[in-house]
Amino acid sequence: MLTRLFPVWALCVSVAAICAPHPFLSLTSAITPLLAFIMFTMGITLTAGDFTRIARRPLPVIAGVTLHYLVMPLAAWAIAHALCMPPQLATGMVLVGCVASGTASNVMIYLSRGDVALSVSISTLSTLVGIVATPLLTRLYVSADVTVDSWGLFRSIILIVALPVLGGLAVNTWGHRFVRRVEPALPLVAMVSILTIIGCIVAGVSPSLPLAGPLVLVGVIIHNAVGLLGGYWGGRLLRFDESVCRTLALEVGMQNSGLAATLGRIYFSPLAALPGAIFSIWHNISGSLLAAFWSARPTASPDPTKR
């Protein structure tokens, strides 16, 4: 129940960070380690079977990852330019579009009667592809007037994403019994970590929120909607069943926005971290609402393994 109320806690933490920013600013140095820990907890949920599952059902997995990295970066770039965002905010939007699928998508897909096994496979491959795709796509879509340290982005993703995920996978492989004992507490611990990151980022940009906040919120809502619609109807065009289409919608529309916010803060400016922080809140709200809508509507095909 506590973790499912994440959007409520995120809003509360954001308000607290605006009203009393100093306690959060003192924790700014913990942002990168906290994000690495979140990725470690994701790695703990993985097994070797998740990778073999990709090989057994390659078409929907490849479709999900391809749609993700085609739709979201292009949509972020187009929305930022359509809304005439200043360069640092536009960069933050692009970063949100260029990162991997969000870790919360698996839960939303379960509640939506989607294909959870497919969701895990797409999230896994999306994370691995993102190690290379995120810095390359960021360089492609960010304005030429903004300096992009592509190698620095790649190095950070290795340290923040790849190594923690592999470490979690190793712990789960060789310490399975220990993982089963601590696993129930991991979602709550990960939620507290991402809430701390959101609080730190919002506190850092609180002076700019009156002007930048509404603009970014509009951009984030449109961006998330484009991803959800693009994933769902992309699946429809590829003639996947309803369960797979719901899965693709949430995998494409939900981003690892905590990573985007962290990279924006490290390599660009605090303002570039704002779209990631707001996206972290909004995509959980929209995902929860969509999951509630779909949960009351059975899929057309009860067997998602048919395709």
JOSUL-V494719 format. One record per helix or strand. SS is the DSSP state (H for helix, E for strand). FROM is the first residue (numbers start at 1). TO is the last residue. If there is no record, write none. Layout:
BEGIN
ss->SS from->FROM to->TO
ss->SS from->FROM to->TO
END
This chain:
BEGIN
ss->H from->3 to->19
ss->H from->21 to->25
ss->H from->28 to->44
ss->H from->48 to->56
ss->H from->58 to->82
ss->H from->87 to->98
ss->E from->101 to->101
ss->H from->105 to->111
ss->H from->116 to->141
ss->H from->150 to->174
ss->H from->176 to->237
ss->H from->242 to->253
ss->E from->255 to->255
ss->H from->257 to->267
ss->H from->270 to->295
ss->H from->304 to->306
END
